Amino acid sequence: MDVEGILGREKVNDNLIVFGPVPSRRLGRSLGVNNIPPKICSYSCVYCQLGRTVKFMSAPEKFYGPDLIYARVKEKTDKIIKLDEKLDYITFVPDGEPTLDADLSDEIEKIKTLGFKTAVITNSSLICDASVAKALSKADLVCFKADAVYKDIWIKINRPAKNIKLEAVLEAIIEFSASYKGVLITDTMLVEGINDGAKHLEAVADYLAGVKASKNYISVITRPPAEMRVKKPCEENLNWAYQLINAATGRAEYNINFEGADFCYMGEAEKDFLSIISVHPMRSDAVKEFLERAGLDWAFIQELKTRGKIVETLYDGMDFYTRKIS
């Protein structure tokens, strides 16, 4: 795939590959690696904070390459060390599905030489591929998505590429979990009226008991979703999900609160800001804190809006800012 033809070399280098560090509810302080061009994915989840999938794929391909990924990550980690900033993980969490990158295994190996822990947050869809399972086995932490165990619900919430088979994915996660030596966690995003029914939650809990993850996160929508019609579950269903999953696994945890505004400023305001919001939409209060650190005022945001670089969206009573994808 000609990535430069899609995005242009300058954008690939400056605004897309590495972002942060950003606060993460699951991982502490994370430097994000955006190893997939926007918005290439195997799913088009109704709740995705980056909008609908632009290009569906269900098999790994080469994109940026290990050398470019490594070089961009090292540039950032060198700055992080110089500024004495905290960093818990270097995390593959791109615009799309990270395991669609055929070079993921080599990229993880190269990045681990920098001395930081590595993580991959995946939608789980390609875990049946032996090369993907091998790549994930090299990461220090893997987070698997587990939104649904019934096919009809899975199709409604995750909207997968046609040749992905849910049963095979669920079986492959169990198989991977039995041999993986790192930290394994799961994340279940609950959406009102789709996957938060009692019968389905019981089935999810039973399945997660077999995965034996160190933590099973229960998430709700906290940023503007791809489909604005989707909503958070009611408190009763959210509590029921926690009780069922915790009873089955003993390791349930909510992932439902604002992660905070501890976004890192690395000295290049526009580059830093756009790289973060390309993957991690920021609330207005977090934007204000970023601007204070950069010594800027709101005119900076207005100028980016005028140039068509960012999009402002109102969701749940709060303004969010996201990079505009061509």
C-alpha positions in Angstrom: 0.0 0.0 0.0 1.4 3.4 -1.0 1.0 5.2 2.4 2.9 8.3 1.2 0.4 8.5 -1.7 -2.5 8.5 0.7 -1.2 10.9 3.3 2.0 12.6 2.1 5.4 12.1 3.7 5.2 15.2 5.8 2.0 14.2 7.5 3.2 10.6 8.0 6.3 11.9 9.8 4.9 14.7 11.8 1.3 14.1 12.8 0.5 10.5 12.7 3.0 7.9 13.9 3.7 8.9 17.5 1.6 10.9 20.0 1.7 11.8 23.6 2.5 10.8 26.2 -1.2 10.8 27.1 -3.0 9.7 30.2 -4.5 6.2 30.0 -7.1 4.8 32.4 -5.7 1.3 31.8 -1.9 1.9 31.3 -1.0 5.0 33.3 1.1 7.4 31.1 1.3 6.0 27.5 3.3 7.0 24.4 1.0 6.1 21.5 2.2 4.5 18.3 -0.1 5.1 15.4 1.1 2.3 13.0 -1.9 2.2 10.8 -3.1 5.1 8.4 -6.5 6.6 9.2 -9.1 5.0 9.3 -8.1 1.4 8.2 -9.7 -1.2 10.4 -11.3 -4.7 10.5 -14.2 -3.3 12.5 -16.3 -0.1 12.3 -17.6 0.0 15.9 -20.6 2.1 16.5 -18.9 3.8 19.4 -15.5 4.4 17.8 -14.2 7.9 18.9 -12.5 8.2 15.5 -15.6 7.8 13.3 -16.6 5.2 10.8 -14.0 3.0 9.1 -12.8 4.4 5.8 -11.2 1.2 4.5 -12.0 -2.3 5.7 -9.2 -4.8 5.8 -9.0 -8.3 7.4 -5.4 -9.4 6.7 -2.1 -7.8 7.6 -0.2 -5.6 5.1 2.9 -3.5 5.3 2.5 0.2 5.9 5.2 2.5 7.3 7.9 -0.1 8.1 9.8 -0.9 11.3 12.7 1.5 10.7 10.4 4.6 10.3 8.3 3.5 13.3 11.4 3.0 15.4 13.0 6.3 14.4 9.9 8.3 15.3 9.4 6.5 18.6 13.1 7.0 19.5 12.8 10.8 18.7 10.0 11.0 21.2 11.5 8.8 23.9 14.8 10.8 23.7 12.8 14.0 24.4 10.8 12.3 27.2 14.1 11.3 28.9 15.6 14.8 28.4 12.5 16.4 29.9 12.3 13.8 32.7 8.7 13.0 31.8 7.0 9.9 33.2 6.3 7.0 30.8 4.7 3.7 31.7 4.1 2.1 28.3 4.8 2.5 24.6 1.4 1.5 23.2 0.3 0.5 19.7 -3.1 2.1 19.6 -3.6 3.6 16.2 -6.4 5.1 14.1 -7.3 1.6 13.0 -6.5 -2.0 14.1 -2.8 -2.3 15.0 -2.5 -6.0 14.1 -3.2 -5.1 10.4 0.4 -4.0 10.3 2.5 -7.0 9.0 5.6 -5.4 10.6 4.1 -5.3 14.1 6.4 -8.1 15.4 9.6 -6.4 14.2 8.4 -3.0 15.4 7.7 -4.4 19.0 11.2 -6.0 19.0 12.9 -2.8 17.9 11.0 -0.6 20.3 11.7 -2.8 23.3 15.4 -2.1 22.9 14.6 1.4 24.1 14.0 0.1 27.6 10.3 0.8 28.0 7.4 -1.6 28.4 5.3 -2.2 25.2 1.5 -2.7 24.9 -0.9 -3.5 22.1 -4.6 -2.6 22.3 -6.4 -4.7 19.8 -10.0 -5.4 18.7 -9.0 -9.1 18.7 -10.3 -9.7 15.2 -7.0 -11.0 13.7 -5.9 -13.2 16.6 -6.6 -16.3 14.5 -3.7 -15.4 12.3 -0.6 -17.2 13.6 1.7 -14.3 12.7 -0.5 -11.9 14.6 -0.5 -14.1 17.7 3.3 -14.4 17.5 3.6 -10.6 17.3 1.3 -10.0 20.2 3.3 -12.6 22.3 6.3 -10.2 22.2 4.4 -7.3 23.9 4.6 -6.8 27.6 0.8 -6.2 27.7 -2.0 -7.1 25.4 -5.6 -5.7 25.7 -8.2 -7.7 23.9 -11.6 -6.3 23.0 -14.5 -8.5 24.2 -17.7 -6.6 23.4 -19.9 -9.5 22.3 -20.1 -13.3 22.3 -23.3 -13.6 20.3 -23.0 -13.1 16.6 -26.0 -10.9 16.0 -24.9 -8.5 18.8 -21.2 -8.6 17.6 -22.4 -7.5 14.1 -24.5 -4.7 15.5 -21.8 -3.2 17.8 -18.5 -4.0 16.0 -19.7 -4.1 12.4 -16.8 -6.5 11.3 -15.3 -7.1 7.9 -17.2 -9.9 6.1 -14.7 -12.8 6.4 -14.0 -12.5 10.2 -15.6 -15.3 12.2 -16.6 -14.5 15.8 -16.4 -18.1 17.1 -12.9 -18.5 15.7 -11.8 -15.2 17.3 -13.2 -16.1 20.7 -11.5 -19.5 20.6 -8.2 -18.0 19.5 -8.2 -15.5 22.4 -8.6 -18.5 24.9 -5.7 -20.3 23.2 -3.5 -17.2 23.2 -4.2 -16.6 26.9 -3.1 -20.1 27.9 0.5 -19.5 26.6 1.0 -15.7 26.9 3.7 -14.7 29.4 2.9 -11.0 29.6 0.0 -9.1 31.2 -3.4 -9.8 29.5 -6.4 -7.6 30.0 -9.8 -7.4 28.3 -12.1 -4.5 27.6 -15.8 -4.7 27.1 -17.5 -1.6 25.8 -21.2 -1.5 26.8 -23.8 0.3 24.6 -27.4 0.8 25.7 -29.8 -1.5 24.0 -27.1 -3.5 22.1 -24.9 -5.6 24.3 -26.1 -4.6 27.9 -28.9 -7.1 28.2 -28.8 -9.6 31.2 -28.6 -12.8 29.1 -25.8 -11.5 27.0 -23.9 -10.1 30.0 -24.1 -13.5 31.6 -22.6 -15.1 28.5 -19.8 -12.5 28.4 -19.0 -13.2 32.0 -18.9 -16.9 31.4 -16.6 -16.4 28.4 -14.2 -14.1 30.3 -13.9 -16.6 33.1 -12.2 -18.9 30.5 -9.8 -16.1 29.3 -8.3 -15.7 32.8 -7.1 -12.1 32.2 -5.4 -10.1 35.0 -8.2 -7.5 34.6 -11.5 -7.3 32.8 -12.4 -3.7 32.2 -16.0 -2.6 31.7 -16.1 0.6 29.6 -18.7 3.1 28.5 -18.6 5.8 25.9 -16.8 8.9 27.1 -16.0 10.7 23.8 -18.1 11.4 20.7 -18.9 8.1 19.0 -19.1 7.2 15.3 -22.9 6.9 15.6 -24.3 9.7 17.8 -27.4 7.7 18.4 -25.5 5.2 20.7 -25.6 5.9 24.4 -24.2 4.7 27.7 -26.0 1.9 29.5 -28.1 2.7 32.5 -26.5 2.5 35.9 -28.5 -0.7 36.7 -27.2 -2.5 33.7 -23.6 -1.2 34.3 -23.7 -2.5 37.9 -25.2 -5.8 36.7 -22.3 -6.2 34.3 -19.8 -5.5 37.0 -21.4 -8.0 39.4 -21.6 -10.8 36.8 -18.1 -10.4 35.4 -16.5 -10.0 38.9 -18.3 -13.0 40.2 -17.1 -15.1 37.2 -13.5 -13.8 37.1 -12.8 -12.0 40.4 -11.0 -9.3 38.4 -13.6 -6.9 37.0 -12.9 -3.2 37.0 -14.7 -0.1 35.7 -13.2 2.0 33.0 -15.8 4.7 32.9 -14.3 8.0 34.1 -12.4 10.8 32.5 -8.7 9.8 32.2 -7.5 13.3 33.2 -5.7 16.1 31.4 -2.1 15.0 31.9 -1.2 15.4 28.2 2.5 16.0 27.5 3.8 19.1 25.8 7.1 18.3 24.0 7.9 21.8 22.7 6.2 21.9 19.3 2.6 23.0 20.0 0.9 22.3 16.7 2.7 19.0 16.0 2.2 17.8 19.6 -1.5 18.8 19.7 -2.4 17.3 16.3 -0.6 14.1 16.9 -2.5 13.6 20.1 -6.0 14.4 18.8 -5.4 12.3 15.7 -6.1 9.2 17.9 -7.1 10.6 21.2 -9.9 13.3 21.1 -9.4 15.9 23.8 -12.0 17.5 26.0 -12.1 21.2 26.2 -10.7 21.3 29.8 -7.8 19.1 28.7 -7.2 21.4 25.7 -7.0 24.4 28.1 -4.5 22.7 30.3 -2.4 21.7 27.2 -2.4 25.4 26.1 -1.3 26.6 29.5 1.7 24.3 29.4 2.5 25.5 25.9 2.1 29.2 26.9 -0.7 29.7 24.3 -4.3 31.0 24.4 -7.5 29.9 22.7 -6.5 31.8 19.6 -4.3 28.8 18.8 -7.4 26.5 18.6 -9.4 29.0 16.6 -6.6 29.3 14.1 -6.4 25.5 13.7 -10.2 25.4 13.1 -9.9 28.2 10.5 -7.3 26.2 8.7 -9.5 23.1 8.7 -7.1 21.1 10.8 -9.4 20.2 13.7 -13.1 19.4 14.3 -15.1 20.5 17.3 -17.9 18.2 18.5 -20.4 18.6 21.4 -21.0 15.3 23.2 -22.6 14.7 26.6 -22.4 18.4 27.4 -18.7 18.8 26.7 -16.8 20.1 23.7 -14.3 17.6 22.1 -11.5 18.3 19.6 -10.4 15.8 17.0 -8.0 16.1 14.0 -9.8 16.3 10.7 -9.2 13.2 8.6 -9.2 14.0 4.8 
